[in-house]
Amino acid sequence: MNSNKFKQELKKLENRSRNKYLYFCWKNKIDNSQTKFSQMTKENFMERYHFSEYMMDMYSTIWEDADEYNVIYGLLMELRSKRDLYKIYNVVKDKALKGDDKAVKTFLLLKKEINKKDIDINSNVPQKDIEVKNEIDDNLDLSEE
């Protein structure tokens, strides 16, 4: 799975329902070049996009349980977990190269796990470069931070 599948599904959502797109980005802290959803409080979000408390409750209690939401959310979690796996891999690799026995074992297990999964090559790019690449590609920042 690569980030393109997630981005395609998110774009489809935006085309179908701008409000669902906005809610999804805010709820999951997906920034773009115009908006830092990750830094928005619920109140800021509601005021800026004219969401009522009722609308927020509907999206939270009903739409978050819908297949539409869960498909896109699943793609996002898969993408983030693969990026996290690479971050962990790099930390463990550094420790293993310094001779840490536990790190060597963990490194070998991680390497085996990575090799059996289809991981997007762009996931290995440092976070700062991912943010720059996302701005260039489609202005999305998929990190959780």
N, CA, C and O atoms as a MOPAC input file, in Angstrom:
PM7 MOZYME 1SCF
protein

 N      0.86200 1    -1.18400 1     0.00000 1
 C      0.00000 1     0.00000 1     0.00000 1
 C      0.88600 1     1.21600 1     0.00000 1
 O      1.85900 1     1.27900 1     0.75100 1
 N      0.57100 1     2.16100 1    -0.81100 1
 C      1.34100 1     3.39300 1    -0.75600 1
 C      0.42400 1     4.55600 1    -0.42800 1
 O     -0.79800 1     4.42200 1    -0.37300 1
 N      1.04900 1     5.69400 1    -0.21400 1
 C      0.27100 1     6.85900 1     0.20100 1
 C     -0.67300 1     7.34000 1    -0.89400 1
 O     -1.63000 1     8.06100 1    -0.61100 1
 N     -0.41700 1     6.95000 1    -2.14100 1
 C     -1.29100 1     7.39000 1    -3.22800 1
 C     -2.71900 1     6.88100 1    -3.05700 1
 O     -3.67100 1     7.60600 1    -3.34600 1
 N     -2.87800 1     5.64700 1    -2.59100 1
 C     -4.22200 1     5.07900 1    -2.39600 1
 C     -4.98400 1     5.89800 1    -1.35600 1
 O     -6.15000 1     6.24200 1    -1.55100 1
 N     -4.30800 1     6.20300 1    -0.25500 1
 C     -4.93900 1     7.02300 1     0.78100 1
 C     -5.30400 1     8.39700 1     0.22600 1
 O     -6.42000 1     8.87400 1     0.42900 1
 N     -4.37800 1     9.02200 1    -0.46300 1
 C     -4.61600 1    10.36400 1    -1.01100 1
 C     -5.76000 1    10.35700 1    -2.02400 1
 O     -6.55000 1    11.29900 1    -2.08500 1
 N     -5.84200 1     9.29500 1    -2.80900 1
 C     -6.94100 1     9.18000 1    -3.77500 1
 C     -8.28000 1     9.07900 1    -3.05800 1
 O     -9.24400 1     9.74200 1    -3.44100 1
 N     -8.34100 1     8.26400 1    -2.03400 1
 C     -9.58900 1     8.09400 1    -1.28800 1
 C     -9.97700 1     9.38000 1    -0.56100 1
 O    -11.15600 1     9.73100 1    -0.49600 1
 N     -8.98700 1    10.07600 1    -0.01900 1
 C     -9.26800 1    11.34600 1     0.65600 1
 C     -9.77200 1    12.39000 1    -0.34200 1
 O    -10.67300 1    13.16700 1    -0.02700 1
 N     -9.20100 1    12.40700 1    -1.52400 1
 C     -9.64100 1    13.33300 1    -2.56800 1
 C    -11.07600 1    13.01700 1    -3.01000 1
 O    -11.88000 1    13.92200 1    -3.23000 1
 N    -11.38300 1    11.72300 1    -3.13600 1
 C    -12.75100 1    11.32700 1    -3.48000 1
 C    -13.72700 1    11.80700 1    -2.40800 1
 O    -14.81400 1    12.29900 1    -2.71200 1
 N    -13.31700 1    11.65500 1    -1.14900 1
 C    -14.16100 1    12.11400 1    -0.04800 1
 C    -14.38800 1    13.61900 1    -0.14800 1
 O    -15.51100 1    14.09300 1     0.02100 1
 N    -13.33200 1    14.36200 1    -0.42100 1
 C    -13.46400 1    15.81700 1    -0.55000 1
 C    -14.44000 1    16.17600 1    -1.66100 1
 O    -15.23000 1    17.10900 1    -1.51900 1
 N    -14.38900 1    15.44300 1    -2.76000 1
 C    -15.29400 1    15.70600 1    -3.88400 1
 C    -16.74200 1    15.34500 1    -3.56300 1
 O    -17.66900 1    16.00000 1    -4.03900 1
 N    -16.93700 1    14.29700 1    -2.75200 1
 C    -18.29100 1    13.87300 1    -2.37600 1
 C    -18.89000 1    14.77300 1    -1.29900 1
 O    -20.05900 1    15.15300 1    -1.36500 1
 N    -18.06400 1    15.10500 1    -0.30500 1
 C    -18.57900 1    15.86900 1     0.82900 1
 C    -17.45400 1    16.67100 1     1.47200 1
 O    -16.60500 1    16.12600 1     2.17700 1
 N    -17.46500 1    17.94500 1     1.22100 1
 C    -16.42500 1    18.82700 1     1.77800 1
 C    -16.45300 1    18.77200 1     3.30900 1
 O    -15.39600 1    18.76400 1     3.93800 1
 N    -17.62800 1    18.73500 1     3.90900 1
 C    -17.71200 1    18.70500 1     5.36900 1
 C    -17.10800 1    17.42800 1     5.94700 1
 O    -16.41700 1    17.47600 1     6.96400 1
 N    -17.36200 1    16.29400 1     5.31400 1
 C    -16.76000 1    15.04400 1     5.79500 1
 C    -15.24500 1    15.10100 1     5.65500 1
 O    -14.51700 1    14.66100 1     6.54600 1
 N    -14.77600 1    15.63500 1     4.55000 1
 C    -13.34000 1    15.79700 1     4.32500 1
 C    -12.72400 1    16.66500 1     5.42600 1
 O    -11.70500 1    16.30400 1     6.01500 1
 N    -13.34400 1    17.79800 1     5.69200 1
 C    -12.82800 1    18.70500 1     6.72200 1
 C    -12.81400 1    18.03000 1     8.08700 1
 O    -11.83100 1    18.11800 1     8.82200 1
 N    -13.90400 1    17.36200 1     8.41800 1
 C    -13.99600 1    16.67200 1     9.70400 1
 C    -12.91200 1    15.58800 1     9.80300 1
 O    -12.24100 1    15.47600 1    10.82900 1
 N    -12.74300 1    14.80400 1     8.75600 1
 C    -11.75000 1    13.73400 1     8.76200 1
 C    -10.34900 1    14.30200 1     8.96600 1
 O     -9.57700 1    13.78700 1     9.77400 1
 N    -10.02800 1    15.35100 1     8.24200 1
 C     -8.70100 1    15.97000 1     8.37600 1
 C     -8.49400 1    16.52400 1     9.78100 1
 O     -7.42000 1    16.36600 1    10.36100 1
 N     -9.51600 1    17.17200 1    10.32700 1
 C     -9.38600 1    17.71200 1    11.68000 1
 C     -9.25500 1    16.58500 1    12.70400 1
 O     -8.36400 1    16.61200 1    13.55400 1
 N    -10.13000 1    15.61200 1    12.62100 1
 C    -10.16200 1    14.51900 1    13.59000 1
 C     -8.84200 1    13.74200 1    13.60000 1
 O     -8.39400 1    13.28100 1    14.65100 1
 N     -8.22500 1    13.60200 1    12.42800 1
 C     -7.01900 1    12.79500 1    12.29100 1
 C     -5.74300 1    13.61300 1    12.11100 1
 O     -4.68600 1    13.07500 1    11.78200 1
 N     -5.86100 1    14.92600 1    12.33500 1
 C     -4.70600 1    15.82800 1    12.32900 1
 C     -3.91100 1    15.77200 1    11.02500 1
 O     -2.68800 1    15.62600 1    11.03400 1
 N     -4.62100 1    15.88900 1     9.91400 1
 C     -3.99300 1    15.88400 1     8.60300 1
 C     -3.88500 1    17.32900 1     8.12300 1
 O     -4.87800 1    17.93600 1     7.72500 1
 N     -2.68900 1    17.86200 1     8.16400 1
 C     -2.45100 1    19.24100 1     7.75700 1
 C     -2.27000 1    19.35400 1     6.25500 1
 O     -1.89100 1    18.39200 1     5.58700 1
 N     -2.54400 1    20.53500 1     5.73600 1
 C     -2.18100 1    20.85200 1     4.36100 1
 C     -1.56500 1    22.24300 1     4.35800 1
 O     -1.41700 1    22.85000 1     5.41800 1
 N     -1.21100 1    22.75000 1     3.20800 1
 C     -0.50600 1    24.04000 1     3.17500 1
 C     -1.37800 1    25.20900 1     3.62900 1
 O     -0.85000 1    26.23600 1     4.05500 1
 N     -2.69400 1    25.07300 1     3.54700 1
 C     -3.58100 1    26.15100 1     3.96100 1
 C     -4.01800 1    26.03700 1     5.41500 1
 O     -4.28000 1    27.04800 1     6.06600 1
 N     -4.09700 1    24.81800 1     5.92600 1
 C     -4.70400 1    24.60500 1     7.23400 1
 C     -3.88600 1    23.63900 1     8.07100 1
 O     -3.48400 1    22.57300 1     7.60400 1
 N     -3.64800 1    24.02800 1     9.31400 1
 C     -2.97200 1    23.15500 1    10.28000 1
 C     -4.04300 1    22.54700 1    11.18000 1
 O     -4.25400 1    22.99400 1    12.30700 1
 N     -4.71700 1    21.51700 1    10.66200 1
 C     -5.76800 1    20.85600 1    11.43100 1
 C     -5.22700 1    20.30700 1    12.75200 1
 O     -5.94400 1    20.26700 1    13.75200 1
 N     -3.96900 1    19.88800 1    12.75200 1
 C     -3.37800 1    19.29400 1    13.94700 1
 C     -3.28200 1    20.28600 1    15.10200 1
 O     -3.15200 1    19.88000 1    16.25700 1
 N     -3.34200 1    21.56100 1    14.80700 1
 C     -3.23200 1    22.58300 1    15.84500 1
 C     -4.57600 1    23.20200 1    16.21200 1
 O     -4.64400 1    24.07700 1    17.07500 1
 N     -5.63800 1    22.75100 1    15.56300 1
 C     -6.96400 1    23.32600 1    15.78700 1
 C     -7.68800 1    22.66000 1    16.94100 1
 O     -7.74900 1    21.43300 1    17.02400 1
 N     -8.22700 1    23.46100 1    17.81500 1
 C     -9.11000 1    22.92200 1    18.84400 1
 C    -10.46700 1    22.64300 1    18.19800 1
 O    -10.74300 1    23.09200 1    17.08600 1
 N    -11.28600 1    21.91500 1    18.89400 1
 C    -12.63600 1    21.62800 1    18.40800 1
 C    -13.38400 1    22.93800 1    18.18300 1
 O    -14.06800 1    23.10200 1    17.17300 1
 N    -13.25500 1    23.85300 1    19.11000 1
 C    -13.95300 1    25.14100 1    19.01300 1
 C    -13.47300 1    25.94300 1    17.80800 1
 O    -14.28000 1    26.52900 1    17.08600 1
 N    -12.15000 1    25.96800 1    17.59100 1
 C    -11.60400 1    26.67500 1    16.42200 1
 C    -12.14700 1    26.07600 1    15.12600 1
 O    -12.55700 1    26.79000 1    14.21100 1
 N    -12.13900 1    24.75400 1    15.07700 1
 C    -12.61300 1    24.05700 1    13.88600 1
 C    -14.08400 1    24.38400 1    13.61900 1
 O    -14.46400 1    24.72800 1    12.50000 1
 N    -14.89700 1    24.27000 1    14.66000 1
 C    -16.33200 1    24.51000 1    14.51500 1
 C    -16.60500 1    25.94700 1    14.05700 1
 O    -17.45400 1    26.18200 1    13.19700 1
 N    -15.89600 1    26.87900 1    14.62500 1
 C    -16.10100 1    28.28400 1    14.26400 1
 C    -15.65500 1    28.57100 1    12.83800 1
 O    -16.36600 1    29.22500 1    12.07600 1
 N    -14.46500 1    28.07300 1    12.47900 1
 C    -13.92100 1    28.35900 1    11.15200 1
 C    -14.76600 1    27.75500 1    10.02900 1
 O    -14.95200 1    28.37600 1     8.98200 1
 N    -15.28100 1    26.53100 1    10.25600 1
 C    -16.00700 1    25.83400 1     9.19600 1
 C    -17.51100 1    25.76800 1     9.42800 1
 O    -18.22000 1    25.04800 1     8.72400 1
 N    -17.98600 1    26.49900 1    10.38800 1
 C    -19.41500 1    26.62200 1    10.66900 1
 C    -20.07200 1    25.25900 1    10.95200 1
 O    -21.12700 1    24.93300 1    10.40800 1
 N    -19.42500 1    24.49100 1    11.80300 1
 C    -19.98200 1    23.21000 1    12.24600 1
 C    -20.70700 1    23.45200 1    13.56200 1
 O    -20.17000 1    24.09900 1    14.46200 1
 N    -21.90900 1    22.93900 1    13.67300 1
 C    -22.65400 1    23.03300 1    14.93000 1
 C    -22.26600 1    21.86200 1    15.82900 1
 O    -21.64600 1    20.89800 1    15.38200 1
 N    -22.63200 1    21.96100 1    17.07000 1
 C    -22.38500 1    20.85700 1    18.00600 1
 C    -23.13500 1    19.60900 1    17.52300 1
 O    -22.63000 1    18.49100 1    17.63100 1
 N    -24.32200 1    19.81100 1    16.99900 1
 C    -25.10900 1    18.71100 1    16.45400 1
 C    -24.36400 1    18.01600 1    15.30700 1
 O    -24.29600 1    16.78800 1    15.25900 1
 N    -23.80700 1    18.80900 1    14.38700 1
 C    -23.05300 1    18.23200 1    13.26600 1
 C    -21.85100 1    17.43200 1    13.77100 1
 O    -21.57900 1    16.33400 1    13.28600 1
 N    -21.14700 1    17.98400 1    14.73600 1
 C    -19.97400 1    17.29300 1    15.29500 1
 C    -20.40100 1    15.96800 1    15.91500 1
 O    -19.73100 1    14.95100 1    15.73500 1
 N    -21.50700 1    15.97900 1    16.64000 1
 C    -22.01100 1    14.74800 1    17.25600 1
 C    -22.40300 1    13.72300 1    16.19600 1
 O    -22.14000 1    12.53100 1    16.35700 1
 N    -23.02200 1    14.17600 1    15.12600 1
 C    -23.43500 1    13.27000 1    14.05400 1
 C    -22.21700 1    12.61700 1    13.39400 1
 O    -22.20100 1    11.40600 1    13.17300 1
 N    -21.20800 1    13.41500 1    13.08300 1
 C    -20.00000 1    12.86400 1    12.47500 1
 C    -19.30100 1    11.91100 1    13.44400 1
 O    -18.81300 1    10.85400 1    13.04500 1
 N    -19.25800 1    12.28900 1    14.69900 1
 C    -18.56400 1    11.48500 1    15.70400 1
 C    -19.27700 1    10.16700 1    15.99500 1
 O    -18.63800 1     9.11700 1    16.06000 1
 N    -20.58500 1    10.21500 1    16.16900 1
 C    -21.31000 1     9.01400 1    16.58700 1
 C    -21.80100 1     8.15200 1    15.42900 1
 O    -21.90700 1     6.93400 1    15.56700 1
 N    -22.09700 1     8.76500 1    14.30100 1
 C    -22.65600 1     7.99700 1    13.18600 1
 C    -21.63300 1     7.77000 1    12.07500 1
 O    -21.37500 1     6.63000 1    11.68800 1
 N    -21.05200 1     8.85100 1    11.56600 1
 C    -20.17900 1     8.70300 1    10.39900 1
 C    -18.89500 1     7.94600 1    10.73400 1
 O    -18.40200 1     7.18500 1     9.90100 1
 N    -18.34400 1     8.13600 1    11.93400 1
 C    -17.11900 1     7.41600 1    12.29500 1
 C    -17.32700 1     5.90900 1    12.35200 1
 O    -16.35600 1     5.15300 1    12.31300 1
 N    -18.56100 1     5.46500 1    12.44200 1
 C    -18.85900 1     4.03000 1    12.42000 1
 C    -19.17800 1     3.52500 1    11.01500 1
 O    -19.35200 1     2.32400 1    10.81200 1
 N    -19.25600 1     4.42600 1    10.05400 1
 C    -19.62500 1     4.05400 1     8.68700 1
 C    -18.43000 1     3.46700 1     7.93500 1
 O    -17.27500 1     3.77500 1     8.23000 1
 N    -18.73600 1     2.62100 1     6.96500 1
 C    -17.69100 1     2.01700 1     6.13900 1
 C    -16.83800 1     3.07300 1     5.44500 1
 O    -15.61600 1     2.94000 1     5.36700 1
 N    -17.48100 1     4.11400 1     4.94600 1
 C    -16.76400 1     5.17400 1     4.23400 1
 C    -15.62700 1     5.73200 1     5.08500 1
 O    -14.49700 1     5.85800 1     4.61300 1
 N    -15.92200 1     6.06000 1     6.32300 1
 C    -14.92400 1     6.60100 1     7.24400 1
 C    -13.85500 1     5.55000 1     7.53300 1
 O    -12.65800 1     5.83400 1     7.47500 1
 N    -14.29700 1     4.34000 1     7.84300 1
 C    -13.36400 1     3.29700 1     8.26700 1
 C    -12.41300 1     2.83900 1     7.17600 1
 O    -11.28500 1     2.44800 1     7.47400 1
 N    -12.83600 1     2.87800 1     5.93100 1
 C    -11.94100 1     2.53500 1     4.82300 1
 C    -10.80100 1     3.55100 1     4.75000 1
 O     -9.63200 1     3.17300 1     4.67200 1
 N    -11.14100 1     4.82200 1     4.77600 1
 C    -10.12100 1     5.86700 1     4.68100 1
 C     -9.24900 1     5.87300 1     5.93500 1
 O     -8.03100 1     6.02900 1     5.84800 1
 N     -9.87000 1     5.70600 1     7.09100 1
 C     -9.12500 1     5.66400 1     8.34900 1
 C     -8.16200 1     4.47100 1     8.36100 1
 O     -7.02900 1     4.59800 1     8.82600 1
 N     -8.59500 1     3.34000 1     7.86500 1
 C     -7.73000 1     2.15900 1     7.79200 1
 C     -6.52100 1     2.39600 1     6.91400 1
 O     -5.41200 1     1.98400 1     7.25600 1
 N     -6.72400 1     3.06000 1     5.77600 1
 C     -5.60200 1     3.39500 1     4.89600 1
 C     -4.63000 1     4.34200 1     5.58700 1
 O     -3.41400 1     4.19900 1     5.46000 1
 N     -5.17200 1     5.30700 1     6.31800 1
 C     -4.32400 1     6.24700 1     7.05000 1
 C     -3.51100 1     5.53100 1     8.12200 1
 O     -2.31100 1     5.77200 1     8.25500 1
 N     -4.15300 1     4.65900 1     8.88000 1
 C     -3.44500 1     3.93500 1     9.94500 1
 C     -2.38300 1     3.00600 1     9.37500 1
 O     -1.30500 1     2.86300 1     9.95200 1
 N     -2.68200 1     2.38000 1     8.25300 1
 C     -1.69400 1     1.51100 1     7.60800 1
 C     -0.48100 1     2.32800 1     7.16500 1
 O      0.66100 1     1.91200 1     7.36000 1
 N     -0.73200 1     3.47000 1     6.57800 1
 C      0.34800 1     4.34400 1     6.12800 1
 C      1.19500 1     4.82400 1     7.31100 1
 O      2.42400 1     4.78300 1     7.26000 1
 N      0.53200 1     5.27600 1     8.36700 1
 C      1.26300 1     5.76200 1     9.53700 1
 C      2.03500 1     4.64300 1    10.23000 1
 O      3.15700 1     4.85600 1    10.68800 1
 N      1.44600 1     3.46100 1    10.31000 1
 C      2.14800 1     2.36800 1    10.98600 1
 C      3.37600 1     1.93000 1    10.19500 1
 O      4.39100 1     1.56000 1    10.78400 1
 N      3.29500 1     1.96800 1     8.89600 1
 C      4.46400 1     1.63100 1     8.07300 1
 C      5.56100 1     2.67500 1     8.23400 1
 O      6.74200 1     2.33000 1     8.27900 1
 N      5.19200 1     3.91100 1     8.32000 1
 C      6.18700 1     4.96200 1     8.56100 1
 C      6.81100 1     4.80000 1     9.94100 1
 O      8.01700 1     4.97800 1    10.11200 1
 N      5.98400 1     4.46300 1    10.91800 1
 C      6.50000 1     4.23000 1    12.27400 1
 C      7.44300 1     3.04100 1    12.30000 1
 O      8.46200 1     3.07300 1    12.99000 1
 N      7.11500 1     1.98900 1    11.55500 1
 C      7.97300 1     0.81300 1    11.48800 1
 C      9.35600 1     1.19500 1    10.97200 1
 O     10.36200 1     0.71200 1    11.49100 1
 N      9.41900 1     2.04200 1     9.97300 1
 C     10.71000 1     2.49900 1     9.46200 1
 C     11.45500 1     3.35500 1    10.48200 1
 O     12.67600 1     3.25200 1    10.60000 1
 N     10.74600 1     4.18600 1    11.21000 1
 C     11.40500 1     4.98800 1    12.24600 1
 C     12.02200 1     4.07800 1    13.30300 1
 O     13.16800 1     4.27300 1    13.70800 1
 N     11.25700 1     3.08700 1    13.74400 1
 C     11.74700 1     2.13400 1    14.73900 1
 C     12.92500 1     1.35400 1    14.16700 1
 O     13.93300 1     1.15500 1    14.84600 1
 N     12.79900 1     0.92400 1    12.94400 1
 C     13.86000 1     0.18600 1    12.26400 1
 C     15.16000 1     0.98600 1    12.30500 1
 O     16.21600 1     0.44000 1    12.62300 1
 N     15.08700 1     2.26600 1    11.98700 1
 C     16.30200 1     3.08500 1    11.95900 1
 C     16.91700 1     3.25500 1    13.34300 1
 O     18.14200 1     3.25300 1    13.47200 1
 N     16.09700 1     3.40200 1    14.37700 1
 C     16.60800 1     3.52000 1    15.74700 1
 C     17.28200 1     2.21400 1    16.16600 1
 O     18.38700 1     2.21700 1    16.70900 1
 N     16.60100 1     1.10400 1    15.90600 1
 C     17.14200 1    -0.21000 1    16.27700 1
 C     18.41300 1    -0.49900 1    15.47600 1
 O     19.37000 1    -1.05400 1    16.01600 1
 N     18.42700 1    -0.13300 1    14.21400 1
 C     19.60000 1    -0.35500 1    13.36500 1
 C     20.81900 1     0.34900 1    13.94900 1
 O     21.90300 1    -0.23100 1    14.01100 1
 N     20.64700 1     1.58700 1    14.37200 1
 C     21.76300 1     2.33700 1    14.95600 1
 C     22.29900 1     1.64500 1    16.20900 1
 O     23.51200 1     1.55200 1    16.39900 1
 N     21.39900 1     1.16400 1    17.05500 1
 C     21.81800 1     0.44900 1    18.27600 1
 C     22.50200 1    -0.87100 1    17.91700 1
 O     23.49900 1    -1.24500 1    18.53500 1
 N     21.96500 1    -1.57100 1    16.92300 1
 C     22.54300 1    -2.84800 1    16.50500 1
 C     23.95200 1    -2.65400 1    15.96100 1
 O     24.84200 1    -3.46400 1    16.22000 1
 N     24.15000 1    -1.57700 1    15.20700 1
 C     25.47800 1    -1.29600 1    14.65400 1
 C     26.50200 1    -0.97900 1    15.73800 1
 O     27.70700 1    -1.10800 1    15.52200 1
 N     26.01200 1    -0.56300 1    16.90800 1
 C     26.90600 1    -0.28100 1    18.04000 1
 C     27.14900 1    -1.53800 1    18.88000 1
 O     27.87200 1    -1.48700 1    19.87500 1
 N     26.54800 1    -2.66600 1    18.48400 1
 C     26.81300 1    -3.92700 1    19.14500 1
 C     25.81000 1    -4.35400 1    20.20000 1
 O     26.05800 1    -5.33400 1    20.90300 1
 N     24.70100 1    -3.67000 1    20.34000 1
 C     23.67500 1    -4.04200 1    21.31200 1
 C     23.02700 1    -5.36300 1    20.87700 1
 O     22.36400 1    -5.42300 1    19.84200 1
 N     23.22900 1    -6.43400 1    21.68600 1
 C     22.72200 1    -7.76700 1    21.32700 1
 C     21.21200 1    -7.80800 1    21.13700 1
 O     20.72200 1    -8.40100 1    20.17600 1
 N     20.47500 1    -7.18300 1    22.04800 1
 C     19.01200 1    -7.15300 1    21.92000 1
 C     18.59200 1    -6.42400 1    20.65000 1
 O     17.66200 1    -6.84000 1    19.95800 1
 N     19.28500 1    -5.34200 1    20.35600 1
 C     18.96200 1    -4.56000 1    19.15900 1
 C     19.23600 1    -5.36400 1    17.89900 1
 O     18.50500 1    -5.24200 1    16.91600 1
 N     20.28600 1    -6.18600 1    17.91500 1
 C     20.59300 1    -7.00900 1    16.74100 1
 C     19.44200 1    -7.98400 1    16.48600 1
 O     19.00600 1    -8.14300 1    15.34600 1
 N     18.94800 1    -8.63700 1    17.54600 1
 C     17.82400 1    -9.56000 1    17.39000 1
 C     16.57400 1    -8.82800 1    16.90300 1
 O     15.88400 1    -9.29400 1    15.99600 1
 N     16.29400 1    -7.68800 1    17.51100 1
 C     15.12300 1    -6.89800 1    17.10800 1
 C     15.27000 1    -6.41300 1    15.67700 1
 O     14.30600 1    -6.41700 1    14.91200 1
 N     16.47600 1    -5.99500 1    15.31600 1
 C     16.75300 1    -5.53000 1    13.96000 1
 C     16.44300 1    -6.62800 1    12.94400 1
 O     15.80400 1    -6.37700 1    11.92200 1
 N     16.90000 1    -7.84100 1    13.23100 1
 C     16.65600 1    -8.95100 1    12.31200 1
 C     15.17000 1    -9.26300 1    12.18100 1
 O     14.69200 1    -9.57000 1    11.08900 1
 N     14.43200 1    -9.18400 1    13.30000 1
 C     12.98300 1    -9.41100 1    13.25300 1
 C     12.28400 1    -8.31400 1    12.44600 1
 O     11.40000 1    -8.59900 1    11.63800 1
 N     12.68400 1    -7.06700 1    12.66700 1
 C     12.08600 1    -5.95900 1    11.91600 1
 C     12.38600 1    -6.07600 1    10.43100 1
 O     11.52000 1    -5.83900 1     9.59000 1
 N     13.61800 1    -6.44300 1    10.12200 1
 C     14.00500 1    -6.58700 1     8.71600 1
 C     13.15400 1    -7.65500 1     8.03800 1
 O     12.70800 1    -7.48600 1     6.90300 1
 N     12.93900 1    -8.74900 1     8.75100 1
 C     12.09600 1    -9.83300 1     8.22500 1
 C     10.66200 1    -9.33200 1     8.00100 1
 O     10.05000 1    -9.63100 1     6.97600 1
 N     10.14000 1    -8.58100 1     8.95000 1
 C      8.77900 1    -8.04200 1     8.86200 1
 C      8.64500 1    -7.07000 1     7.68700 1
 O      7.67500 1    -7.12000 1     6.93100 1
 N      9.61600 1    -6.20400 1     7.55200 1
 C      9.59100 1    -5.22100 1     6.45500 1
 C      9.65800 1    -5.92600 1     5.11100 1
 O      8.95300 1    -5.54800 1     4.17500 1
 N     10.50100 1    -6.94800 1     5.00700 1
 C     10.66300 1    -7.66100 1     3.73100 1
 C      9.41500 1    -8.42000 1     3.30200 1
 O      9.22900 1    -8.65700 1     2.10800 1
 N      8.55300 1    -8.80900 1     4.24300 1
 C      7.35600 1    -9.54600 1     3.84700 1
 C      6.15600 1    -8.64900 1     3.59600 1
 O      5.08800 1    -9.14100 1     3.23200 1
 N      6.30600 1    -7.36400 1     3.77800 1
 C      5.21100 1    -6.42200 1     3.53500 1
 C      5.53900 1    -5.54300 1     2.33600 1
 O      6.70200 1    -5.28700 1     2.02700 1
 N      4.49700 1    -5.09500 1     1.68100 1
 C      4.63900 1    -4.15300 1     0.57800 1
 C      4.63400 1    -2.74800 1     1.17000 1
 O      3.57400 1    -2.17000 1     1.41100 1
 N      5.82500 1    -2.20500 1     1.40300 1
 C      5.92100 1    -0.89400 1     2.04400 1
 C      6.33900 1     0.14200 1     1.01100 1
 O      7.25200 1    -0.07600 1     0.21500 1
 N      5.65500 1     1.25900 1     1.04500 1
 C      5.93900 1     2.37800 1     0.15500 1
 C      7.36400 1     2.86200 1     0.38300 1
 O      7.74100 1     3.16900 1     1.51400 1
 N      8.14300 1     2.93100 1    -0.65900 1
 C      9.53100 1     3.36300 1    -0.56900 1
 C      9.65200 1     4.77500 1     0.00400 1
 O     10.65100 1     5.09700 1     0.64700 1
 N      8.64200 1     5.62200 1    -0.22400 1
 C      8.67600 1     6.98300 1     0.30100 1
 C      8.52600 1     7.03200 1     1.81100 1
 O      8.78800 1     8.06700 1     2.42400 1
 N      8.10900 1     5.92600 1     2.42100 1
 C      7.95200 1     5.88400 1     3.86500 1
 C      9.28900 1     5.98700 1     4.57900 1
 O      9.32500 1     6.31200 1     5.76600 1
 N     10.38300 1     5.72000 1     3.88800 1
 C     11.69700 1     5.74100 1     4.50400 1
 C     12.31000 1     7.14000 1     4.51000 1
 O     13.42200 1     7.32800 1     5.00100 1
 N     11.59700 1     8.10800 1     3.97200 1
 C     12.08000 1     9.47100 1     3.92000 1
 C     11.91000 1    10.10700 1     5.29700 1
 O     10.85700 1     9.94800 1     5.91600 1
 N     12.93100 1    10.83100 1     5.79800 1
 C     12.76500 1    11.48700 1     7.10200 1
 C     11.53000 1    12.38100 1     7.13100 1
 O     11.12300 1    12.92100 1     6.10300 1
 N     10.92900 1    12.53600 1     8.32900 1
 C      9.65900 1    13.25000 1     8.48300 1
 C      9.70500 1    14.65100 1     7.85900 1
 O      8.75100 1    15.06300 1     7.19900 1
 N     10.79200 1    15.37500 1     8.06000 1
 C     10.89000 1    16.73300 1     7.51000 1
 C     10.77000 1    16.68500 1     5.98700 1
 O     10.09100 1    17.52000 1     5.39000 1
 N     11.43000 1    15.70500 1     5.35500 1
 C     11.35400 1    15.56200 1     3.90800 1
 C      9.96900 1    15.12000 1     3.45600 1
 O      9.51200 1    15.50700 1     2.38100 1
 N      9.30100 1    14.31200 1     4.27300 1
 C      7.93400 1    13.88500 1     3.94400 1
 C      7.02400 1    15.09800 1     3.89200 1
 O      6.20500 1    15.22000 1     2.98100 1
 N      7.15900 1    16.00100 1     4.86400 1
 C      6.31100 1    17.18500 1     4.89500 1
 C      6.55300 1    18.05600 1     3.67100 1
 O      5.60400 1    18.58700 1     3.09400 1
 N      7.82000 1    18.21100 1     3.26300 1
 C      8.12800 1    18.99100 1     2.06500 1
 C      7.56500 1    18.28200 1     0.84000 1
 O      6.96000 1    18.92100 1    -0.02100 1
 N      7.76000 1    16.95400 1     0.75200 1
 C      7.23800 1    16.18800 1    -0.37800 1
 C      5.71900 1    16.29100 1    -0.43900 1
 O      5.15400 1    16.45000 1    -1.52200 1
 N      5.05500 1    16.20200 1     0.70100 1
 C      3.59700 1    16.30200 1     0.72400 1
 C      3.12900 1    17.65900 1     0.25000 1
 O      2.12800 1    17.75300 1    -0.46100 1
 N      3.83000 1    18.70900 1     0.62800 1
 C      3.44500 1    20.04500 1     0.16500 1
 C      3.55000 1    20.11600 1    -1.34600 1
 O      2.70000 1    20.70300 1    -2.01600 1
 N      4.60900 1    19.50600 1    -1.87800 1
 C      4.80000 1    19.52000 1    -3.32400 1
 C      3.74200 1    18.65900 1    -3.99800 1
 O      3.14300 1    19.07100 1    -4.99100 1
 N      3.50600 1    17.43700 1    -3.44900 1
 C      2.55800 1    16.49800 1    -4.06100 1
 C      1.12600 1    16.99000 1    -3.99200 1
 O      0.47300 1    17.14500 1    -5.02400 1
 N      0.62600 1    17.23900 1    -2.77800 1
 C     -0.78500 1    17.56700 1    -2.64600 1
 C     -1.09900 1    18.35400 1    -1.38100 1
 O     -2.25900 1    18.47000 1    -0.98600 1
 N     -0.09200 1    18.87800 1    -0.76500 1
 C     -0.24700 1    19.71600 1     0.42500 1
 C     -0.80400 1    18.97200 1     1.63100 1
 O     -1.36800 1    19.60900 1     2.52100 1
 N     -0.67000 1    17.65700 1     1.69600 1
 C     -1.13100 1    16.88400 1     2.84700 1
 C      0.04000 1    16.46700 1     3.71200 1
 O      1.07600 1    16.03600 1     3.20600 1
 N     -0.12600 1    16.59700 1     5.01500 1
 C      0.84400 1    16.10400 1     5.97300 1
 C      0.13300 1    15.02900 1     6.79100 1
 O     -0.79900 1    15.32500 1     7.53800 1
 N      0.57000 1    13.80100 1     6.65000 1
 C     -0.12000 1    12.67100 1     7.23400 1
 C      0.44600 1    12.27100 1     8.59200 1
 O     -0.01400 1    11.30100 1     9.19400 1
 N      1.41900 1    12.99300 1     9.06700 1
 C      2.01100 1    12.64500 1    10.36500 1
 C      1.01300 1    12.90800 1    11.47900 1
 O      0.07600 1    13.69200 1    11.32400 1
 N      1.22800 1    12.24400 1    12.59700 1
 C      0.31100 1    12.40200 1    13.73400 1
 C      0.70100 1    13.58000 1    14.59900 1
 O     -0.10300 1    14.04300 1    15.40800 1
 N      1.89400 1    14.06300 1    14.45000 1
 C      2.37200 1    15.13200 1    15.32900 1
 C      1.85600 1    16.47500 1    14.95000 1
 O      2.17800 1    17.46600 1    15.60400 1

